[in-house]
Amino acid sequence: MPGTVQLSNGALVTPSDMPDVPPIVAHTVHGQQEAIDGGKMDGWQLVVGCHPPHYKCISGLEPSQEPNLITLADQFAISDDYFSLADSPSWGGHVYAVTASMDNFLGDIPVSLPHKKSGPGWGCDSHHVTQWEPSGGGPLQTVPSCIPDPSLHEPHGGAFRKTPVAQVPSGAIMNGPEWSSTVLFVTWDDCGCFYDQVPPPRAPNGRQEGPRLPLLIISPYARPGYTDTTQATYASILAYTEQTFGLAPLNVNDLRAYEFGNAFNYAQPPLAPVRMVTRPIPRGDHIIKSQNNQDT
């Protein structure tokens, strides 16, 4: 974190310490675009929940608040130049985590249709819809939040109604018996949307990537205490998997992604697991039952 942050409204803000339960800040596509401001990274006051005078999204956690993550970061490797693949809240992040693209979805959280009973989740059987942009441009369309799969032999490839979206190609660990051959990538599906000063690059497919995210690389063969400074993104995890198992890439994003090669040393003595700790939830910070299904 820089000592002070200059915003586009002229405010000079000193980053604050975040409480154990983070404030709720909007992380919509529009909000992320406002915050990035064409790469100037100075529009954070325009994000809902980060308005003056408190600017709650310009904040961070102290190491003592995240003892397990700090222990893992100290003992294994991290990437500090790792970006979300696109501006999106959680639903878009879930899509590109396994497809290396947004499949032309804008990425906002799907919504239910009026007078239509919704199913669970946000996917094909949820009866939710979201915005999608046809390949080559054209007006935005509201379509089922579903990437159809004709092999299901279901109407519309599993979507609850006809959709123009095309199919995409198909394709407690430390204490378990597979630790000696395991790598665990720990990351987040969107920015939250809390302040960062590093402008995101463009993906190989030409689309703007989203804000920077933390990434921990946990493995017996991760370089201990190593910080990987090579630019990476969600597609890099797919690229690592594909190159490890000899799989074909899904598209240009994972084909040309950096695959974290610098973060590993397969000739080193294997690192041992580290002990995780548990702490009681502070009084007053328990999640209210009615909030359990909210995406915060």
C-alpha positions as CSV (number, residue, x, y, z in Angstrom):
1,M,0.0,0.0,0.0
2,P,1.3,3.5,-0.8
3,G,1.3,6.0,2.1
4,T,-1.4,8.1,0.5
5,V,-3.7,7.7,-2.5
6,Q,-4.6,10.5,-4.9
7,L,-8.2,10.1,-6.3
8,S,-9.7,11.7,-9.4
9,N,-11.9,13.9,-7.2
10,G,-8.8,15.5,-5.8
11,A,-8.9,13.8,-2.4
12,L,-5.7,12.6,-0.8
13,V,-6.6,9.5,1.2
14,T,-4.4,7.7,3.8
15,P,-5.2,3.9,3.6
16,S,-6.8,2.6,6.8
17,D,-6.8,-0.7,8.7
18,M,-9.7,-2.9,7.8
19,P,-11.9,-4.5,10.5
20,D,-11.9,-8.3,10.7
21,V,-15.3,-8.3,8.9
22,P,-14.6,-6.3,5.8
23,P,-17.0,-3.5,4.7
24,I,-19.4,-4.3,1.9
25,V,-18.1,-2.7,-1.3
26,A,-19.7,-3.1,-4.7
27,H,-17.6,-5.1,-7.2
28,T,-19.7,-4.9,-10.3
29,V,-18.2,-4.6,-13.8
30,H,-19.1,-0.9,-13.9
31,G,-17.6,-0.3,-10.5
32,Q,-14.3,-1.9,-11.4
33,Q,-14.2,0.1,-14.6
34,E,-14.8,3.3,-12.7
35,A,-12.0,2.4,-10.2
36,I,-9.5,1.5,-12.9
37,D,-10.3,4.7,-14.8
38,G,-8.4,3.7,-17.9
39,G,-5.4,2.6,-16.0
40,K,-5.0,5.6,-13.7
41,M,-6.4,3.6,-10.8
42,D,-7.9,6.7,-9.2
43,G,-11.7,6.3,-9.4
44,W,-12.3,4.3,-6.3
45,Q,-14.5,6.9,-4.7
46,L,-17.1,6.1,-7.5
47,V,-17.4,2.5,-6.3
48,V,-20.6,2.1,-4.2
49,G,-19.6,1.6,-0.6
50,C,-16.3,3.5,-1.0
51,H,-17.6,7.1,-1.0
52,P,-16.3,10.0,1.1
53,P,-15.5,10.8,3.8
54,H,-14.4,7.3,4.9
55,Y,-13.3,5.7,1.6
56,K,-13.7,2.2,3.1
57,C,-12.3,0.3,0.1
58,I,-8.9,2.1,0.5
59,S,-7.8,-0.2,3.3
60,G,-6.0,-3.4,4.1
61,L,-5.6,-6.1,6.7
62,E,-2.7,-6.4,9.1
63,P,-0.7,-9.7,9.1
64,S,-2.1,-10.6,12.6
65,Q,-5.6,-10.6,11.1
66,E,-4.7,-13.3,8.6
67,P,-2.3,-15.7,10.4
68,N,-2.9,-18.7,8.1
69,L,-2.5,-16.8,4.8
70,I,0.6,-15.1,6.2
71,T,2.2,-18.4,7.3
72,L,1.5,-19.9,3.9
73,A,2.9,-16.9,2.1
74,D,6.1,-16.9,4.2
75,Q,6.7,-20.7,3.9
76,F,5.8,-21.1,0.2
77,A,5.6,-18.9,-2.9
78,I,3.4,-16.0,-3.9
79,S,2.7,-14.0,-7.2
80,D,2.5,-10.3,-6.7
81,D,1.7,-9.4,-10.4
82,Y,-1.4,-11.7,-10.8
83,F,-4.6,-10.3,-12.2
84,S,-8.2,-11.3,-12.6
85,L,-8.9,-12.1,-16.2
86,A,-11.6,-9.5,-16.6
87,D,-13.6,-6.9,-14.8
88,S,-16.3,-9.0,-13.1
89,P,-17.8,-10.0,-9.7
90,S,-17.9,-13.6,-8.6
91,W,-20.0,-15.2,-11.4
92,G,-17.6,-14.0,-14.1
93,G,-14.6,-15.1,-12.1
94,H,-16.1,-18.6,-11.8
95,V,-16.5,-18.8,-15.6
96,Y,-13.0,-17.7,-16.6
97,A,-11.4,-19.8,-13.9
98,V,-12.1,-22.9,-16.0
99,T,-12.5,-21.4,-19.5
100,A,-9.7,-18.8,-19.7
101,S,-12.3,-16.4,-21.2
102,M,-15.6,-14.8,-20.4
103,D,-17.2,-16.4,-23.4
104,N,-18.5,-12.9,-24.3
105,F,-20.5,-12.6,-21.0
106,L,-20.0,-9.2,-19.3
107,G,-19.6,-11.0,-16.0
108,D,-22.1,-9.4,-13.7
109,I,-24.0,-11.5,-11.2
110,P,-27.1,-13.1,-12.9
111,V,-30.5,-11.9,-11.9
112,S,-33.8,-13.7,-11.8
113,L,-36.6,-13.1,-14.3
114,P,-39.9,-11.5,-13.1
115,H,-42.6,-14.0,-12.4
116,K,-40.2,-16.9,-12.9
117,K,-39.3,-19.3,-10.2
118,S,-35.6,-19.4,-9.7
119,G,-33.5,-22.5,-9.1
120,P,-30.4,-22.8,-6.9
121,G,-27.1,-20.9,-7.8
122,W,-26.5,-18.9,-11.0
123,G,-26.0,-21.6,-13.6
124,C,-27.9,-23.4,-16.3
125,D,-30.7,-24.7,-14.1
126,S,-31.1,-21.5,-12.1
127,H,-33.5,-19.7,-14.5
128,H,-31.2,-16.6,-14.1
129,V,-30.1,-14.3,-16.9
130,T,-27.2,-12.0,-17.5
131,Q,-25.8,-9.8,-20.3
132,W,-23.9,-11.2,-23.2
133,E,-22.2,-9.6,-26.2
134,P,-22.3,-11.3,-29.6
135,S,-18.9,-12.1,-31.2
136,G,-17.9,-9.3,-33.5
137,G,-20.0,-6.8,-31.6
138,G,-23.6,-5.9,-31.7
139,P,-26.3,-5.0,-29.2
140,L,-26.0,-6.6,-25.7
141,Q,-28.4,-9.5,-25.2
142,T,-30.0,-10.8,-22.0
143,V,-29.4,-14.6,-22.1
144,P,-29.5,-17.5,-19.6
145,S,-26.5,-17.5,-17.4
146,C,-25.4,-20.8,-18.9
147,I,-22.7,-22.1,-21.2
148,P,-24.6,-24.9,-23.0
149,D,-23.3,-28.4,-23.5
150,P,-24.9,-30.3,-26.4
151,S,-23.6,-33.6,-25.1
152,L,-26.1,-33.4,-22.3
153,H,-28.8,-34.2,-24.7
154,E,-31.0,-31.7,-22.9
155,P,-33.1,-29.0,-24.6
156,H,-30.9,-26.0,-25.4
157,G,-27.8,-27.7,-24.1
158,G,-29.1,-27.5,-20.5
159,A,-30.2,-23.8,-20.6
160,F,-33.8,-23.1,-19.5
161,R,-34.5,-21.5,-22.9
162,K,-32.8,-21.0,-26.3
163,T,-29.5,-19.2,-26.1
164,P,-27.0,-17.8,-28.6
165,V,-24.1,-18.7,-26.4
166,A,-21.8,-21.2,-28.0
167,Q,-20.3,-24.2,-26.2
168,V,-16.5,-23.7,-24.7
169,P,-14.1,-26.6,-24.9
170,S,-14.4,-29.2,-22.2
171,G,-11.6,-30.1,-20.4
172,A,-7.4,-30.6,3.8
173,I,-4.7,-31.2,1.2
174,M,-1.4,-30.8,3.1
175,N,-2.4,-33.6,5.5
176,G,-3.5,-36.0,2.8
177,P,-1.5,-38.8,1.1
178,E,-1.1,-36.8,-2.1
179,W,0.9,-33.9,-0.6
180,S,4.1,-35.0,-2.2
181,S,2.7,-34.4,-5.7
182,T,0.3,-31.6,-5.0
183,V,0.3,-27.9,-5.8
184,L,-2.5,-25.7,-4.4
185,F,-3.2,-22.3,-5.9
186,V,-5.1,-20.0,-3.4
187,T,-6.7,-16.9,-4.9
188,W,-9.9,-14.9,-5.0
189,D,-12.5,-14.6,-7.7
190,D,-12.6,-10.8,-7.8
191,C,-11.3,-7.6,-6.2
192,G,-13.9,-7.2,-3.6
193,C,-13.5,-4.3,-4.6
194,F,-10.7,-2.9,-2.6
195,Y,-8.0,-0.5,-3.7
196,D,-5.0,-1.4,-5.7
197,Q,-2.5,1.0,-7.4
198,V,-1.3,-1.4,-10.2
199,P,-3.1,-0.9,-13.5
200,P,-4.2,-4.2,-15.1
201,P,-2.8,-5.2,-18.5
202,R,-4.6,-6.5,-21.6
203,A,-5.1,-10.3,-22.0
204,P,-3.7,-12.0,-25.1
205,N,-7.2,-11.9,-26.7
206,G,-7.1,-8.1,-26.5
207,R,-9.6,-7.7,-23.7
208,Q,-8.9,-5.6,-20.6
209,E,-8.0,-7.7,-17.5
210,G,-9.5,-6.9,-14.1
211,P,-7.8,-5.7,-10.9
212,R,-4.9,-7.4,-9.3
213,L,-5.5,-10.3,-6.8
214,P,-3.4,-12.2,-4.2
215,L,-2.1,-15.6,-5.3
216,L,-0.4,-18.2,-3.0
217,I,1.4,-21.1,-4.5
218,I,1.6,-24.0,-2.0
219,S,3.5,-27.1,-2.8
220,P,6.5,-29.2,-1.5
221,Y,8.4,-27.8,-4.5
222,A,7.4,-24.2,-4.3
223,R,10.4,-22.0,-3.7
224,P,10.2,-21.1,0.0
225,G,9.5,-17.4,0.7
226,Y,9.7,-16.7,-3.1
227,T,7.8,-13.8,-4.7
228,D,7.1,-14.4,-8.4
229,T,7.1,-11.0,-10.1
230,T,6.2,-12.3,-13.6
231,Q,2.9,-11.0,-14.9
232,A,0.2,-13.7,-14.6
233,T,-3.6,-14.2,-14.5
234,Y,-6.2,-16.8,-13.9
235,A,-5.3,-18.3,-17.3
236,S,-1.8,-19.0,-15.8
237,I,-3.3,-21.7,-13.5
238,L,-4.9,-23.4,-16.5
239,A,-1.6,-23.1,-18.4
240,Y,0.3,-24.8,-15.5
241,T,-2.3,-27.6,-15.5
242,E,-2.2,-28.0,-19.3
243,Q,1.6,-28.1,-19.5
244,T,1.9,-30.4,-16.5
245,F,-0.6,-33.0,-17.9
246,G,0.0,-32.4,-21.7
247,L,-3.4,-30.9,-22.3
248,A,-4.3,-28.6,-25.2
249,P,-5.0,-25.0,-24.4
250,L,-8.5,-23.7,-24.5
251,N,-7.8,-20.4,-26.3
252,V,-5.1,-17.8,-26.8
253,N,-5.2,-16.6,-23.2
254,D,-4.0,-19.8,-21.6
255,L,-1.8,-20.6,-24.7
256,R,0.3,-17.5,-24.1
257,A,0.0,-17.3,-20.3
258,Y,3.0,-17.5,-18.0
259,E,2.7,-20.8,-16.1
260,F,4.6,-19.9,-12.8
261,G,7.7,-21.8,-13.8
262,N,9.9,-19.5,-11.7
263,A,8.0,-20.3,-8.6
264,F,9.0,-24.0,-8.5
265,N,12.2,-25.9,-7.8
266,Y,11.6,-29.6,-8.4
267,A,15.2,-30.4,-7.3
268,Q,14.9,-29.0,-3.8
269,P,14.2,-31.1,-0.7
270,P,10.4,-31.2,-0.4
271,L,8.9,-28.6,1.9
272,A,6.9,-29.9,4.9
273,P,3.3,-29.0,5.5
274,V,2.7,-26.1,7.9
275,R,0.2,-26.0,10.8
276,M,-2.9,-23.9,10.4
277,V,-4.5,-22.2,13.4
278,T,-8.1,-21.5,14.3
279,R,-9.5,-18.6,16.2
280,P,-13.0,-17.9,17.6
281,I,-15.1,-15.4,15.7
282,P,-15.1,-12.1,17.6
283,R,-18.4,-11.3,19.4
284,G,-20.7,-9.3,17.2
285,D,-19.0,-10.5,14.0
286,H,-21.1,-13.7,13.4
287,I,-22.8,-13.9,10.1
288,I,-26.6,-13.3,10.3
289,K,-28.5,-16.3,8.9
290,S,-30.4,-14.1,6.4
291,Q,-27.1,-13.0,4.9
292,N,-25.8,-16.5,4.2
293,N,-26.9,-16.4,0.5
294,Q,-25.7,-12.9,-0.2
295,D,-22.6,-12.4,-2.4
296,T,-20.5,-9.9,-0.5
